[in-house]
Amino acid sequence: MGKSKKILLTHKIGEEFDLNLASEWTKNHRDRNPTDPHSHFFGKEILQKIMDQEGCVGLRFYYAHSEPANSTGGERHLIITGAKADGTDMLNTIAAKKLSRKALKGIAPADDIIAQEAMPCPGSPGCPKNLMNGHK
């Protein structure tokens, strides 16, 4: 009998959230980190590509920075990966399949997609003015 994978994550994780509390929490972040972005925009196309990967049940977001800690400057980023039910990120899934070169040619380009935002707010066109970023 083979080992079954324990399911840790499902597509149902997460919940709707109260706007007033969300507004309070985002204000707390802005107050604590006045020079950091307070939001990141991702387009539907890249999110859908990640979600359409076989076995993907959701998204995992990583905080990132373009420069190492011992340097100055750079930018804060948000990196997105798909996540599987067993809790693993969808990284190197093609390599893990150990397929022949011929078989690899048939794999959809939606495998192993990692995304980063291109439009942090403030600082990009289209940044909204609403309760979530301190505008009433």
Backbone bond lengths (Angstrom), bond angles and torsions (degrees), N, CA, C in turn:
res aa  C-N    CA-C-N  psi(-1)  N-CA   C-N-CA  omega(-1)  CA-C   N-CA-C  phi
1 M - - - 1.438 - - 1.527 109.32 -
2 G 1.342 117.80 130.32 1.461 121.96 -178.22 1.519 111.78 -78.15
3 K 1.304 114.50 157.65 1.458 120.06 177.28 1.522 109.25 -72.81
4 S 1.318 117.52 131.19 1.456 118.98 176.02 1.524 108.40 -91.78
5 K 1.330 115.09 145.99 1.463 120.22 179.53 1.519 109.18 -80.23
6 K 1.320 115.90 131.03 1.447 121.25 177.70 1.528 108.62 -74.56
7 I 1.304 116.56 129.40 1.459 120.68 179.70 1.526 109.12 -86.78
8 L 1.327 115.20 121.58 1.461 121.88 179.50 1.524 111.87 -106.77
9 L 1.323 116.14 -32.33 1.463 121.44 -175.04 1.530 110.04 -120.96
10 T 1.320 115.75 148.38 1.457 120.57 173.19 1.523 108.63 -134.46
11 H 1.312 115.42 168.14 1.462 120.65 178.55 1.526 111.66 -71.13
12 K 1.327 119.17 -4.62 1.467 122.23 -177.69 1.530 113.41 -96.54
13 I 1.331 118.59 -0.55 1.464 120.58 -178.06 1.526 109.44 -72.08
14 G 1.310 115.13 137.65 1.460 122.09 -176.30 1.520 108.66 112.82
15 E 1.306 115.42 162.29 1.457 118.86 -178.05 1.515 110.51 -152.20
16 E 1.299 115.08 159.55 1.450 119.62 172.58 1.518 107.69 -66.20
17 F 1.330 116.49 154.55 1.456 120.79 -171.70 1.516 109.79 -135.46
18 D 1.303 117.25 145.48 1.456 123.79 -179.91 1.529 111.10 -66.35
19 L 1.311 117.59 129.89 1.460 122.46 -178.23 1.526 112.25 -60.61
20 N 1.327 118.31 -42.26 1.467 119.87 -178.42 1.525 111.71 -64.84
21 L 1.325 117.66 -41.43 1.459 120.62 178.67 1.531 109.97 -69.91
22 A 1.327 117.06 -40.15 1.466 120.43 176.68 1.526 110.28 -60.54
23 S 1.318 116.45 -41.15 1.465 121.28 178.59 1.531 110.55 -63.41
24 E 1.332 116.75 -41.73 1.465 121.26 178.09 1.529 110.94 -63.45
25 W 1.323 116.95 -45.32 1.461 121.00 -178.62 1.527 111.92 -66.08
26 T 1.342 117.63 -39.87 1.471 118.99 178.89 1.532 110.20 -68.86
27 K 1.335 117.34 -32.81 1.469 120.11 174.64 1.531 109.82 -64.24
28 N 1.339 116.75 -42.35 1.469 120.01 177.56 1.525 110.18 -56.80
29 H 1.328 117.10 -43.30 1.476 120.56 179.39 1.530 110.66 -63.97
30 R 1.328 117.39 -46.04 1.471 120.65 179.90 1.520 111.04 -61.25
31 D 1.343 117.00 -40.43 1.465 121.08 179.47 1.532 111.13 -66.34
32 R 1.322 117.44 -38.01 1.468 121.82 -178.96 1.528 112.20 -77.47
33 N 1.339 117.12 -28.63 1.462 122.61 -174.25 1.525 110.03 -133.62
34 P 1.340 117.55 66.38 1.462 119.87 -172.50 1.521 115.06 -62.71
35 T 1.328 118.93 -22.43 1.467 119.91 -178.15 1.526 112.99 -98.81
36 D 1.331 117.96 -4.74 1.468 121.45 179.72 1.527 111.06 -87.39
37 P 1.321 116.77 155.81 1.463 118.87 172.96 1.532 109.79 -59.99
38 H 1.322 116.61 148.16 1.452 117.72 175.23 1.511 112.74 -108.20
39 S 1.304 117.21 1.31 1.467 119.94 171.25 1.528 108.99 -160.66
40 H 1.314 115.04 164.21 1.462 122.32 176.71 1.521 107.53 -136.62
41 F 1.308 116.68 134.64 1.462 120.61 178.76 1.521 110.32 -101.63
42 F 1.335 115.69 132.53 1.459 123.48 173.22 1.516 107.16 -123.36
43 G 1.312 117.40 133.13 1.452 121.27 177.86 1.520 112.08 -75.65
44 K 1.308 115.06 155.23 1.462 122.62 -178.27 1.528 112.34 -58.12
45 E 1.329 116.83 -36.28 1.469 120.45 -175.28 1.527 112.13 -60.69
46 I 1.341 118.33 -48.68 1.461 120.00 -178.34 1.524 110.50 -70.20
47 L 1.333 117.23 -37.68 1.467 119.56 178.03 1.525 110.66 -63.57
48 Q 1.322 116.69 -41.32 1.463 120.63 179.85 1.525 110.90 -66.10
49 K 1.340 117.01 -39.08 1.472 119.94 178.02 1.522 110.87 -59.76
50 I 1.327 115.96 -42.54 1.464 119.38 179.07 1.527 109.80 -66.33
51 M 1.320 116.87 -47.38 1.467 120.91 -177.77 1.529 112.58 -64.34
52 D 1.323 117.43 -28.44 1.465 121.23 -178.45 1.523 113.62 -78.06
53 Q 1.326 118.53 -5.06 1.461 120.45 178.57 1.531 109.32 -64.84
54 E 1.303 116.09 140.23 1.457 121.26 179.72 1.529 110.22 -59.08
55 G 1.325 117.18 125.82 1.460 122.10 178.22 1.514 114.65 90.62
56 C 1.322 118.71 -3.40 1.460 121.83 -178.45 1.535 109.65 -77.01
57 V 1.351 116.85 126.44 1.465 120.81 177.36 1.527 111.95 -111.01
58 G 1.339 117.17 -7.96 1.450 120.20 -179.50 1.515 111.61 179.42
59 L 1.308 115.17 -169.84 1.464 122.00 -176.85 1.521 110.07 -118.19
60 R 1.323 115.96 145.59 1.459 121.29 172.25 1.525 106.85 -119.13
61 F 1.336 115.87 134.33 1.456 122.86 -178.19 1.523 109.68 -109.85
62 Y 1.320 116.14 129.46 1.468 122.14 178.17 1.518 109.51 -114.19
63 Y 1.334 116.22 136.04 1.455 120.48 170.58 1.523 107.35 -78.50
64 A 1.315 116.95 141.23 1.462 121.05 -177.56 1.524 109.38 -146.42
65 H 1.320 115.88 164.27 1.464 121.82 177.23 1.520 108.20 -140.03
66 S 1.322 116.28 140.89 1.464 120.42 -175.49 1.530 113.66 -74.70
67 E 1.334 118.10 -13.88 1.460 121.31 -179.17 1.527 110.26 -125.44
68 P 1.347 117.69 149.24 1.468 119.79 177.48 1.530 111.71 -66.38
69 A 1.332 116.34 162.58 1.466 122.26 -175.57 1.520 113.08 -60.68
70 N 1.324 118.34 -27.99 1.467 120.16 -177.00 1.528 113.08 -87.34
71 S 1.317 118.19 9.33 1.463 120.61 177.79 1.524 109.66 -119.39
72 T 1.320 115.23 166.29 1.454 119.79 178.58 1.518 109.05 -104.55
73 G 1.305 115.08 163.16 1.449 119.94 178.22 1.513 112.10 81.25
74 G 1.306 115.04 -159.78 1.451 120.61 -177.96 1.514 111.71 85.08
75 E 1.317 114.37 -177.83 1.456 119.98 -175.67 1.521 110.57 -135.36
76 R 1.314 115.30 148.59 1.456 121.99 173.64 1.531 107.65 -81.03
77 H 1.326 116.30 141.77 1.461 121.58 179.97 1.512 110.35 -134.09
78 L 1.305 115.25 167.12 1.450 122.94 172.82 1.524 106.25 -124.51
79 I 1.333 116.52 125.75 1.462 122.49 -179.00 1.527 107.63 -110.12
80 I 1.333 116.71 138.00 1.470 121.36 -179.48 1.519 109.96 -117.37
81 T 1.330 115.61 136.49 1.466 121.82 170.37 1.518 107.86 -128.68
82 G 1.317 116.11 159.24 1.451 120.26 169.81 1.521 108.63 -77.40
83 A 1.325 116.47 155.85 1.463 121.02 177.34 1.523 109.16 -128.62
84 K 1.342 114.67 143.75 1.461 121.58 179.69 1.527 110.16 -97.67
85 A 1.329 116.44 165.14 1.460 121.90 -177.65 1.521 112.93 -58.79
86 D 1.332 117.73 -28.57 1.469 119.49 -179.37 1.526 112.23 -80.84
87 G 1.335 117.54 3.70 1.458 121.81 176.92 1.512 114.90 93.00
88 T 1.322 117.74 -5.76 1.461 119.93 -179.26 1.520 110.75 -84.75
89 D 1.333 115.11 150.50 1.458 120.61 174.72 1.514 109.34 -77.58
90 M 1.300 115.85 155.10 1.456 121.48 179.75 1.524 108.79 -87.00
91 L 1.328 114.39 72.53 1.458 122.83 179.92 1.515 108.26 -121.35
92 N 1.315 116.48 133.87 1.466 122.03 178.48 1.519 112.90 57.54
93 T 1.323 117.33 32.48 1.462 119.03 179.58 1.519 111.31 -70.46
94 I 1.326 118.02 -30.45 1.462 120.42 177.73 1.527 109.49 -67.06
95 A 1.333 116.83 -46.43 1.461 120.59 179.75 1.526 111.09 -61.55
96 A 1.340 116.60 -35.12 1.464 120.73 -178.33 1.525 111.64 -69.27
97 K 1.332 117.33 -23.01 1.466 120.44 -178.92 1.525 112.16 -73.90
98 K 1.327 117.99 -19.87 1.459 123.62 179.93 1.541 111.20 48.80
99 L 1.313 114.32 53.79 1.455 120.45 -179.36 1.524 111.16 -90.86
100 S 1.322 115.06 158.91 1.458 119.90 175.58 1.525 109.28 -69.39
101 R 1.333 117.02 162.91 1.473 120.41 178.01 1.514 110.97 -58.62
102 K 1.329 115.81 -38.83 1.462 119.79 179.83 1.529 110.30 -62.98
103 A 1.319 116.57 -44.05 1.460 120.80 179.53 1.531 111.10 -67.50
104 L 1.337 116.76 -36.87 1.462 119.95 179.57 1.522 112.09 -61.88
105 K 1.332 116.97 -31.43 1.469 120.47 179.83 1.523 111.10 -63.41
106 G 1.333 117.25 -26.39 1.458 120.67 -177.57 1.511 114.58 -88.11
107 I 1.330 117.70 -0.90 1.463 120.16 -178.03 1.519 109.53 -77.14
108 A 1.308 114.50 136.10 1.463 120.68 179.98 1.524 110.58 -63.63
109 P 1.325 117.39 146.57 1.457 120.38 179.94 1.524 113.01 -65.95
110 A 1.328 118.49 -6.21 1.461 120.95 -179.58 1.524 112.93 -81.78
111 D 1.347 119.01 4.83 1.458 120.86 177.38 1.525 110.53 -81.53
112 D 1.321 116.91 141.07 1.464 124.24 173.47 1.534 113.96 59.62
113 I 1.295 117.44 41.18 1.468 120.40 -179.99 1.520 109.91 -85.40
114 I 1.310 115.33 130.08 1.457 123.45 174.58 1.523 105.80 -122.79
115 A 1.328 117.13 138.13 1.463 120.36 -177.12 1.516 110.65 -124.42
116 Q 1.325 114.74 154.02 1.463 121.10 170.44 1.518 107.39 -135.34
117 E 1.322 115.24 150.67 1.453 118.85 -176.10 1.514 110.90 -74.29
118 A 1.282 115.06 150.07 1.455 119.86 177.63 1.522 110.82 -110.08
119 M 1.329 117.64 -8.87 1.453 119.68 -172.77 1.532 112.31 -136.29
120 P 1.340 117.80 83.48 1.463 119.20 175.39 1.528 110.65 -77.28
121 C 1.311 116.49 152.65 1.465 121.76 175.49 1.513 108.76 -120.69
122 P 1.321 119.03 137.81 1.456 124.79 -3.73 1.526 111.53 -74.58
123 G 1.317 114.72 167.10 1.445 120.20 175.56 1.506 114.18 122.11
124 S 1.308 118.28 -11.49 1.466 121.63 -179.26 1.519 109.29 -121.90
125 P 1.325 116.81 154.47 1.457 118.43 175.47 1.524 109.76 -65.83
126 G 1.301 116.06 148.91 1.460 120.20 177.22 1.514 114.39 86.96
127 C 1.338 118.62 8.78 1.467 119.81 177.57 1.525 108.80 -68.84
128 P 1.335 116.85 129.63 1.465 119.47 -175.97 1.523 112.30 -77.25
129 K 1.298 114.41 161.81 1.463 121.68 171.60 1.521 105.30 -118.51
130 N 1.345 115.68 106.82 1.450 120.32 -178.07 1.521 110.31 -155.24
131 L 1.324 117.27 -175.88 1.463 122.09 -178.05 1.527 112.31 -61.01
132 M 1.324 117.88 -29.67 1.458 121.11 -176.54 1.526 112.53 -71.08
133 N 1.340 117.47 -20.96 1.466 118.42 179.62 1.524 112.80 -122.35
134 G 1.316 116.47 22.35 1.460 120.66 171.41 1.508 117.07 93.38
135 H 1.313 117.42 9.33 1.464 121.06 178.25 1.523 108.77 -109.89
136 K 1.310 115.88 136.35 1.487 119.17 179.79 1.492 110.93 -102.46
